[in-house]
Amino acid sequence: MKRRLTKFISTETKLFETDEAFAELQTEMTDLTSDLTAGGIPFLDYQSYAMKVLFPNSDDHPVLREMQLDPLKKSYIEKGLRLYGQLIMNKIFLLLFIRTLESNRYFSMRDRVNVASLIMVTLQGKMEYCTDILKTLLAELIEKCIEGKSHPKLLLRRTESVAEKMLSSWFTFLLYKFLRECAGDPLFMLYRAIKQQVDKGPVDAITSEARYSLSEEKLIRQSIEYKSMTVYVSMSLQTQYVSGLEPPGENIETPVKVLDCDTILQVKEKALDTIYKSTSFTQRPSKEDLDLEWRTGTSGRLTLSDEDATTKQDGEWKRLNTLAHYKVPDGALLTLVPKQSSMYNLSIMTDKVDRHKYETLNFSLKTSPTLSRATSPLNHDPESGYKYWHLVKHHDAENNKEGERGNKMVSEIYLTRLLATKGTLQKFVDDLFETIFSTAHRGSALPLAIKYMFDFLDDQALNHAISDPEVVHTWKSNSLPLRFWVNLIKNPNFVFDIYKTNIVDSCLSVVAQTFMDACSTSEHRLGKDSPSSKLLYAKDIPIYKDWVERYYQDIQLMPAISDQDMNAMLAEESRLHAHEFNTNVALYELYSYAVKYNDQLMQTLEEDEFSRKNKLAWKLEQVHAIMSGESEA
């Protein structure tokens, strides 16, 4: 294994000496930087960003809308929610409410995550109180972990409690400004660099495998013949009118770098990316709504699509059309037009019939394969009965996986390719990690939230007489890098208005895994079964580990934050974002949990000494009576 690693590192060193790809990408990224200076990085607004973490699978959550209530019930439900909101603002009630739910074996993982997010939405405008609740819950969790049988290092490893999910959301809320002012820049540049590098080589539209990849799983194993080309793409006036967007600059023919093996959908993606490079993804016209026309000569127009009457068929297999299939030459003029449902009459092209075999056909304008088929490895279309392929037939890929990939040793040629891509992207990975693990930033101080939470964890370790530095290191890693940053490295679309393809996702996952390895205290051991991603960054991880170690030490040495300063920051955050969400909707959903677990909750409220002093059980009964319309209170 040691010999293999040495060989690996020497291969990497040789690659660095000869590889021009980095210089080329660097030039392109410099151009991109100047584009970004003009158009800006497409950050999501605070609400969209927070929603991605709070409710990741819900595009249109009720907390973003007005409450839909029966007009007859509206007044008493709103009154009941006001009173229930006062109960939630009572620390004794809220803690007992959370403890009661968590002690019920039917309170599922999904419920825990949902309740934590609803609490954070409800307390978005009361961040001082929210922080107090979070610290109390975390202190209880730490105590339970230390008294229990589980190892202290496992604390905050997963999201198995309301407190853990609240912690993720707490950092999400409080680090938005830091992302906007500092860390968002290198994260976006890494995403763009990966995307740009991947697009330089063939990407299989069905399997998402690519020639340039950081992920061995998504590396094209076959040798694919391809040619780089530049096509000139314009937007038709109808497209501008329908989309309501004018392309940046005048309506000119924009040079777009493509490959002759690209499918038509891939060409459309690259064209829209280039033409609208300064426009957020959701503000661009959709590739599914556009057709790509090839203008040949003075009046000829041919509509290109991934599948049409010319698609090559071999038994049950159909191959997606590419630029090479249509014999589109370098320098061709293409136009994006709104998708039509009519038939094109290509008789205007009769003067070129002899030269182009497609021109005698009547093309029915079929839509390009749907996104799900184009990106799904399940290349079989049950409706037509055909199997679709682009660069590699899927069964070939499967056979390869059993043969070459069954053996974890990566053959040298693939290793070289992974290393070349890794070397090209190295600066962008380093820039991001360095920004995250640094206490001194360009005109941006370390966010108070990080220092405050790390000091809290240090204090908890002292309280419980934990002297093992690895335990506290692990707590810190589990609370911030592995809970907050890893999520954003894997999902930059949680921060930016962008589209993340499958292959870019695979590459980001390798970077995220490296980031996790850097935060670990365990030794970075490599064996014959180690995944290639561990090998790829084998010589970098010890350096990254030093960065993390130094970062934690630097934060520990910084002067403690006074409660006054922390509360001032929390009050400002509360003021800025108090009206992002409909808190009544969140309260109503939280109230449904109080109803569902009412018997157990009432019993807890009646048994707790402080609850009895505050008459909390009676107050909850009042809420029930008002919400059901039985009492006016």
Secondary structure as UniProt FT lines:
FT   HELIX           2..18
FT   HELIX           21..39
FT   HELIX           46..54
FT   TURN            56..57
FT   TURN            59..60
FT   HELIX           62..64
FT   HELIX           71..88
FT   HELIX           91..103
FT   TURN            105..106
FT   HELIX           109..122
FT   TURN            123..125
FT   HELIX           127..147
FT   HELIX           152..154
FT   TURN            155..156
FT   HELIX           162..174
FT   HELIX           176..178
FT   HELIX           179..183
FT   HELIX           184..199
FT   TURN            205..207
FT   HELIX           216..218
FT   STRAND          228..235
FT   HELIX           237..243
FT   STRAND          254..259
FT   TURN            260..261
FT   HELIX           264..275
FT   TURN            276..278
FT   HELIX           281..283
FT   HELIX           287..289
FT   STRAND          290..296
FT   TURN            297..299
FT   STRAND          300..304
FT   TURN            309..310
FT   STRAND          313..314
FT   TURN            315..316
FT   STRAND          317..319
FT   TURN            323..327
FT   TURN            330..331
FT   STRAND          333..338
FT   STRAND          343..344
FT   HELIX           346..355
FT   HELIX           357..360
FT   STRAND          363..364
FT   HELIX           371..375
FT   TURN            382..384
FT   STRAND          387..389
FT   HELIX           394..400
FT   HELIX           401..405
FT   HELIX           412..436
FT   STRAND          440..441
FT   TURN            442..443
FT   STRAND          444..445
FT   HELIX           448..463
FT   TURN            464..465
FT   HELIX           469..479
FT   HELIX           481..485
FT   HELIX           486..490
FT   HELIX           492..494
FT   HELIX           502..519
FT   TURN            528..529
FT   HELIX           532..536
FT   TURN            537..540
FT   HELIX           541..557
FT   HELIX           563..577
FT   TURN            578..579
FT   HELIX           583..596
FT   HELIX           598..607
FT   HELIX           609..613
FT   TURN            614..615
FT   HELIX           616..627
FT   TURN            628..629
//
